[in-house]
Amino acid sequence: MTMHRPLRKTDALRWAMGCGALAGALAWGLVELLALQRSRYQLWRGRQQTPALK
């Protein structure tokens, strides 16, 4: 039978900072993904609206 020691304040803080860093990285990745998709859409739309030169 193992006894679980209670989390110390520093352990809880370290865990919270890790989760916060992970959440920040995920949010940043989502922003970058949306910016990339918007850029690709703008390029596609520009090609659709430009008349073909012959």
N, CA, C and O atoms as a GROMACS GRO file, in nm:
protein
  216
    1MET      N    1   0.085  -0.117   0.000
    1MET     CA    2   0.000   0.000   0.000
    1MET      C    3   0.090   0.124   0.000
    1MET      O    4   0.172   0.143   0.090
    2THR      N    5   0.073   0.207  -0.101
    2THR     CA    6   0.157   0.326  -0.110
    2THR      C    7   0.080   0.446  -0.058
    2THR      O    8  -0.041   0.459  -0.076
    3MET      N    9   0.153   0.532   0.005
    3MET     CA   10   0.093   0.654   0.057
    3MET      C   11   0.124   0.768  -0.040
    3MET      O   12   0.240   0.789  -0.074
    4HIS      N   13   0.024   0.840  -0.083
    4HIS     CA   14   0.044   0.955  -0.170
    4HIS      C   15   0.070   1.077  -0.085
    4HIS      O   16  -0.007   1.110   0.005
    5ARG      N   17   0.181   1.144  -0.115
    5ARG     CA   18   0.209   1.266  -0.040
    5ARG      C   19   0.130   1.381  -0.102
    5ARG      O   20   0.110   1.385  -0.223
    6PRO      N   21   0.084   1.473  -0.020
    6PRO     CA   22   0.009   1.588  -0.075
    6PRO      C   23   0.101   1.676  -0.160
    6PRO      O   24   0.221   1.684  -0.136
    7LEU      N   25   0.042   1.740  -0.260
    7LEU     CA   26   0.120   1.829  -0.346
    7LEU      C   27   0.168   1.950  -0.267
    7LEU      O   28   0.092   2.012  -0.193
    8ARG      N   29   0.294   1.980  -0.284
    8ARG     CA   30   0.345   2.103  -0.224
    8ARG      C   31   0.306   2.220  -0.312
    8ARG      O   32   0.265   2.202  -0.426
    9LYS      N   33   0.318   2.339  -0.258
    9LYS     CA   34   0.280   2.459  -0.331
    9LYS      C   35   0.364   2.473  -0.458
    9LYS      O   36   0.312   2.512  -0.563
   10THR      N   37   0.493   2.440  -0.451
   10THR     CA   38   0.579   2.453  -0.568
   10THR      C   39   0.542   2.350  -0.676
   10THR      O   40   0.549   2.380  -0.795
   11ASP      N   41   0.502   2.230  -0.633
   11ASP     CA   42   0.458   2.128  -0.728
   11ASP      C   43   0.333   2.173  -0.802
   11ASP      O   44   0.322   2.158  -0.923
   12ALA      N   45   0.238   2.227  -0.727
   12ALA     CA   46   0.114   2.274  -0.787
   12ALA      C   47   0.142   2.391  -0.883
   12ALA      O   48   0.083   2.400  -0.991
   13LEU      N   49   0.232   2.479  -0.842
   13LEU     CA   50   0.266   2.593  -0.928
   13LEU      C   51   0.336   2.547  -1.055
   13LEU      O   52   0.308   2.598  -1.163
   14ARG      N   53   0.427   2.450  -1.043
   14ARG     CA   54   0.497   2.396  -1.158
   14ARG      C   55   0.397   2.329  -1.254
   14ARG      O   56   0.407   2.346  -1.376
   15TRP      N   57   0.301   2.255  -1.200
   15TRP     CA   58   0.199   2.189  -1.280
   15TRP      C   59   0.113   2.293  -1.352
   15TRP      O   60   0.083   2.277  -1.470
   16ALA      N   61   0.073   2.398  -1.282
   16ALA     CA   62  -0.009   2.503  -1.341
   16ALA      C   63   0.068   2.577  -1.451
   16ALA      O   64   0.010   2.611  -1.554
   17MET      N   65   0.196   2.604  -1.428
   17MET     CA   66   0.277   2.673  -1.529
   17MET      C   67   0.294   2.585  -1.653
   17MET      O   68   0.293   2.635  -1.765
   18GLY      N   69   0.310   2.456  -1.634
   18GLY     CA   70   0.320   2.364  -1.748
   18GLY      C   71   0.193   2.362  -1.829
   18GLY      O   72   0.196   2.367  -1.952
   19CYS      N   73   0.079   2.355  -1.760
   19CYS     CA   74  -0.049   2.356  -1.831
   19CYS      C   75  -0.071   2.491  -1.902
   19CYS      O   76  -0.124   2.494  -2.013
   20GLY      N   77  -0.031   2.599  -1.839
   20GLY     CA   78  -0.044   2.731  -1.900
   20GLY      C   79   0.043   2.744  -2.024
   20GLY      O   80   0.000   2.801  -2.124
   21ALA      N   81   0.165   2.692  -2.017
   21ALA     CA   82   0.254   2.697  -2.133
   21ALA      C   83   0.198   2.614  -2.248
   21ALA      O   84   0.204   2.656  -2.364
   22LEU      N   85   0.144   2.498  -2.216
   22LEU     CA   86   0.084   2.413  -2.319
   22LEU      C   87  -0.038   2.481  -2.382
   22LEU      O   88  -0.056   2.478  -2.504
   23ALA      N   89  -0.121   2.543  -2.300
   23ALA     CA   90  -0.238   2.613  -2.352
   23ALA      C   91  -0.196   2.731  -2.439
   23ALA      O   92  -0.256   2.755  -2.544
   24GLY      N   93  -0.094   2.803  -2.397
   24GLY     CA   94  -0.044   2.915  -2.478
   24GLY      C   95   0.011   2.869  -2.612
   24GLY      O   96  -0.012   2.932  -2.715
   25ALA      N   97   0.084   2.758  -2.610
   25ALA     CA   98   0.138   2.704  -2.735
   25ALA      C   99   0.027   2.659  -2.828
   25ALA      O  100   0.035   2.682  -2.949
   26LEU      N  101  -0.076   2.596  -2.774
   26LEU     CA  102  -0.189   2.554  -2.858
   26LEU      C  103  -0.263   2.675  -2.915
   26LEU      O  104  -0.301   2.673  -3.032
   27ALA      N  105  -0.283   2.778  -2.836
   27ALA     CA  106  -0.350   2.898  -2.884
   27ALA      C  107  -0.267   2.966  -2.993
   27ALA      O  108  -0.321   3.009  -3.094
   28TRP      N  109  -0.136   2.975  -2.973
   28TRP     CA  110  -0.048   3.035  -3.074
   28TRP      C  111  -0.052   2.955  -3.203
   28TRP      O  112  -0.056   3.012  -3.312
   29GLY      N  113  -0.050   2.824  -3.194
   29GLY     CA  114  -0.057   2.738  -3.311
   29GLY      C  115  -0.188   2.758  -3.386
   29GLY      O  116  -0.189   2.759  -3.509
   30LEU      N  117  -0.297   2.772  -3.313
   30LEU     CA  118  -0.426   2.795  -3.378
   30LEU      C  119  -0.428   2.929  -3.449
   30LEU      O  120  -0.480   2.938  -3.561
   31VAL      N  121  -0.373   3.033  -3.388
   31VAL     CA  122  -0.366   3.164  -3.453
   31VAL      C  123  -0.283   3.156  -3.581
   31VAL      O  124  -0.321   3.212  -3.684
   32GLU      N  125  -0.169   3.088  -3.575
   32GLU     CA  126  -0.084   3.073  -3.694
   32GLU      C  127  -0.156   2.994  -3.803
   32GLU      O  128  -0.146   3.028  -3.921
   33LEU      N  129  -0.227   2.890  -3.766
   33LEU     CA  130  -0.302   2.810  -3.864
   33LEU      C  131  -0.409   2.895  -3.931
   33LEU      O  132  -0.425   2.889  -4.053
   34LEU      N  133  -0.482   2.972  -3.854
   34LEU     CA  134  -0.586   3.058  -3.912
   34LEU      C  135  -0.526   3.164  -4.002
   34LEU      O  136  -0.583   3.195  -4.106
   35ALA      N  137  -0.411   3.220  -3.966
   35ALA     CA  138  -0.344   3.320  -4.050
   35ALA      C  139  -0.299   3.257  -4.180
   35ALA      O  140  -0.311   3.320  -4.286
   36LEU      N  141  -0.248   3.136  -4.175
   36LEU     CA  142  -0.205   3.066  -4.296
   36LEU      C  143  -0.324   3.039  -4.388
   36LEU      O  144  -0.315   3.059  -4.509
   37GLN      N  145  -0.434   2.993  -4.330
   37GLN     CA  146  -0.552   2.964  -4.411
   37GLN      C  147  -0.608   3.092  -4.473
   37GLN      O  148  -0.652   3.090  -4.588
   38ARG      N  149  -0.606   3.202  -4.399
   38ARG     CA  150  -0.655   3.329  -4.452
   38ARG      C  151  -0.567   3.375  -4.568
   38ARG      O  152  -0.617   3.424  -4.670
   39SER      N  153  -0.436   3.359  -4.552
   39SER     CA  154  -0.343   3.398  -4.658
   39SER      C  155  -0.366   3.314  -4.783
   39SER      O  156  -0.368   3.367  -4.894
   40ARG      N  157  -0.384   3.185  -4.765
   40ARG     CA  158  -0.408   3.098  -4.880
   40ARG      C  159  -0.541   3.133  -4.948
   40ARG      O  160  -0.551   3.130  -5.070
   41TYR      N  161  -0.644   3.167  -4.868
   41TYR     CA  162  -0.772   3.206  -4.924
   41TYR      C  163  -0.759   3.336  -5.004
   41TYR      O  164  -0.816   3.348  -5.112
   42GLN      N  165  -0.684   3.432  -4.950
   42GLN     CA  166  -0.666   3.559  -5.020
   42GLN      C  167  -0.597   3.537  -5.155
   42GLN      O  168  -0.634   3.598  -5.255
   43LEU      N  169  -0.496   3.451  -5.158
   43LEU     CA  170  -0.428   3.420  -5.283
   43LEU      C  171  -0.523   3.352  -5.382
   43LEU      O  172  -0.523   3.385  -5.500
   44TRP      N  173  -0.604   3.258  -5.333
   44TRP     CA  174  -0.699   3.188  -5.418
   44TRP      C  175  -0.803   3.285  -5.474
   44TRP      O  176  -0.837   3.280  -5.592
   45ARG      N  177  -0.852   3.373  -5.387
   45ARG     CA  178  -0.954   3.468  -5.430
   45ARG      C  179  -0.897   3.565  -5.533
   45ARG      O  180  -0.967   3.604  -5.626
   46GLY      N  181  -0.772   3.604  -5.515
   46GLY     CA  182  -0.708   3.693  -5.611
   46GLY      C  183  -0.695   3.629  -5.748
   46GLY      O  184  -0.711   3.695  -5.850
   47ARG      N  185  -0.666   3.500  -5.751
   47ARG     CA  186  -0.658   3.429  -5.879
   47ARG      C  187  -0.795   3.417  -5.944
   47ARG      O  188  -0.806   3.420  -6.067
   48GLN      N  189  -0.898   3.402  -5.864
   48GLN     CA  190  -1.033   3.387  -5.919
   48GLN      C  191  -1.084   3.519  -5.978
   48GLN      O  192  -1.158   3.518  -6.076
   49GLN      N  193  -1.046   3.631  -5.919
   49GLN     CA  194  -1.097   3.760  -5.964
   49GLN      C  195  -1.014   3.824  -6.073
   49GLN      O  196  -1.060   3.917  -6.140
   50THR      N  197  -0.892   3.777  -6.093
   50THR     CA  198  -0.806   3.836  -6.196
   50THR      C  199  -0.846   3.778  -6.332
   50THR      O  200  -0.849   3.656  -6.348
   51PRO      N  201  -0.876   3.863  -6.430
   51PRO     CA  202  -0.913   3.810  -6.562
   51PRO      C  203  -0.792   3.743  -6.628
   51PRO      O  204  -0.678   3.788  -6.616
   52ALA      N  205  -0.820   3.635  -6.697
   52ALA     CA  206  -0.712   3.562  -6.763
   52ALA      C  207  -0.661   3.644  -6.882
   52ALA      O  208  -0.739   3.688  -6.966
   53LEU      N  209  -0.532   3.662  -6.887
   53LEU     CA  210  -0.471   3.736  -6.998
   53LEU      C  211  -0.434   3.640  -7.111
   53LEU      O  212  -0.374   3.536  -7.088
   54LYS      N  213  -0.472   3.676  -7.233
   54LYS     CA  214  -0.443   3.588  -7.347
   54LYS      C  215  -0.354   3.657  -7.445
   54LYS      O  216  -0.318   3.599  -7.547
   0.00000   0.00000   0.00000
